[in-house]
Amino acid sequence: MKLLLISDEEELAFWDYYRPGRFKGYDLILSAGDLKADYLSFIVTMANRRVLYVHGNHDKSYEQFPPEGCDCIDDDLVVVNGLRILGLGGCMLYSGQGYQYSEREMEKRIRKLRRKIRKAGGVDVVVAHAPIAGLGDGEDLCHRGFEAFKDLLDTYHPALFVHGHVHMRYGNQAVRVQKYGDTTVVNACGHYDIELPDRPQIPQKTGLLTRLRRHFAQ
């Protein structure tokens, strides 16, 4: 599956200077936040591909005018072509406005998702806005990454962690691609292309109680 990863900065080639066929070959588009709603709506229309997004810290306007035709996956897990995708938008709490969370609040959000992750049998892709603490994040509070993401990756070992928030023009602290254990970490600021193998759909497991009922019914 070929993924288009986007966040934070609108690409002129995708919007102002768009040419037909620009999105040919992509199977899915993932937005890591802080993009204009009209931009995402334009992309989903022209690409004719599903666009999944999480909120960036500057996406408060989405509450009144969400990107049309796109799907928000914040605090949710969705499956696309067998690929299990988890959404955790927002950044570190620094002003109390918009989509901002303390470390404890992010830990709580992840705990609430564990049931969905277990039901899905794991997670393949995490889409966040903020980076992981110590992996391409900033020293200032606003751009600091979350420690909670490390525990998430250590527990489930997703193939891909996507984030934005730290613009590539910020200098040495902005790293496009790096590794954390088994996980490839990508800063999607602007855009980045990546391919992941499709996963077969995993049939839902039959619970022990259901199996016992079937056994005794025979």
N, C-alpha and C positions, 0 to 999 in steps of 0.2 A: 504494500500500500504506500503510495507516494503522498507525503504530507507537505502542505504549505503552512509554515509557522510564521505568525505575524504578531507585532505588538508595537505600541508606543509612537511610532513614526509612520505617517502615511507615505507610501511609496508613489512617486509621480508616475512610474510605469504602470502601476495598478489602477490609477485614477485619472489624473489630468492628461497623461499621455497614453492612455490605454489603447491597445490595438486588439482587434478580434483574434482570438486564439491564444492570448497571453496566459490563460490558466489551463491550457490543454495539458493533459497528462496527470493532473493532480486528482487524487481520489477523495481527499478530505482537507479542510482548512481549519486550523486551530488558532484562535486569537487569545493572547495572554494579557490583553487589557490595554486601556488608555488609547483607544482609537475612536475616531468619530463614528457615531452610529450610522451616518450616511455613507461612510466609507465601507463599513461592513455590509450594509445593505446593497451597495453597488457591486461589491465583490461577489456576494452570494447570487446576485442576479446574472452577472456576466459569466461567472464560472459554472453556474448550474451544478454546484457541488454543495454538500452540506457544510455549514460554517458553525462551529462550536466555539463559545467564548466564555471567559471569566471576566469579572470586573477588575479594572485597575483602580488605583486610588483617586483618579480624576473622572471616573465614570458615573458620577452622581446623576447626571442628566439622563442616563439610561432608564431611571425609574419612571420618568414621564414619557420619554421617547426612546424606547429600546430599538436596537437594530432590527429592522423588519426582515423576516425570513430566516433569521438566525436563531440558534438554540443556546440558551444560557445553561451552563453545566456547573455553576457554583454550588458547592456542597452537594454534589450529586455524582453518580457513576453511570455512564452510558456505555453501551457496547455497539461498535460499528465494525461490521465485517469480522466479528470475533475479537476485535481489539477493545480491551477494557480501559476506558478513559475516565479519569477522576479530575474534578475541578475544584480548585481552592484559590479564589481570587483575593485581591486586597493586599495591603502592605502593612508594615509595622506601624503601630499606633504612634503618631507624632503630633497631631493637632486635634484629634477627635472628630474630624469631619470626613465624610466620604467613607469609602471602604477601607477602614483601618482597624487593626486588631493587635491586642497585646499578645505576648508569647503564650500566656495561659489560655487566651481565647482561641488562638490557633490550635493549641493542643486539644481543646474541647471540640472544635469543629472536626478534627481528625478522628477523635474517639467516636463521634456520632456517625461517622462514615464506615466504621469498621464492620458493622453488620452487613452493609451492602457489599463491601469488599469480600468478606467471607462467602457471601451468597454467590458472588461472581467467580469465586475461586482464585482471587488475586486481582492485581491491577498491572496493566502494561504501560500506560502513559499517565503522567500527572501533569496537568496544566495549571500553573500558578501565575500570579503576577510578580510576587516578590521572589528573590533568589533564596538559596539555601545559605544559612549562616556560614561565613568563611569561604564560600565558593563564588567569587565574583561579585560579592555584595559591596556596599559602601561603608565607610566609617561613620557617617552621620546617621542619626536615628532613623530618618525617613527611608534611607536606602539600605538599612541593615536587613540581613536575611533572617529567616526563622530557624531556630534550633530544632523545632518540632518536625521540620521536613527531614532531618537526618534520621530520626527514629522511624518515620514513615518509610523511607528508602531502605533502612537496615532491616525492617520487618518484611517488606513485600518485594523488594528488589525489582522495581519496574524497569523496563528497558529504556524508557525515556522520561526525563523531567524537563518540562518547558517553562521558561519564565521570561519576563521582560523587566521593566522598571529601571534597570541600570542601562542607560543609553550607551551605545558603543563610542560615542564621542567623549564620554566621561574620562577616557584615558586608560591607564594601566589597570584600574579596578574592573573594567569591562572585558570579559572574556567570552568569546563566541561559543566555543565548544570545549568541554572538559569532562572528566570522568569522576564519578563518585561510586566506588565499588563496582557493581555490575551495571550501573545506570549511566547512560549518556546524558549530560546536562547541557542544554542549549539555551543561550540567550537569543530570543526571537526578535529583538528590537529591529525594526525595519521588516526584514523577512529572512527566512532560511528554509531551504528544502532538505527533506530527509526521507528515506524510505525505510519502512518496517515491514517485515513479513506478516501476511494475514494470519490470523489464528482461527482454527476451526471453532465453530460454535460449541460451547460446552453444555451438554444437556444438564438440566437441573437434577441434583442428586435427590434420590428418594430417601426421606427421613427414616430413622430406625423404627419409630412408632408406626408409620405407614407400612413398612415391610412386615412387622409383626402382625398387623391387622390382616394383611393379605395371607400370611402363613396360616393363621388360625381360621381364616374363612374357607380354606380349602378342605 
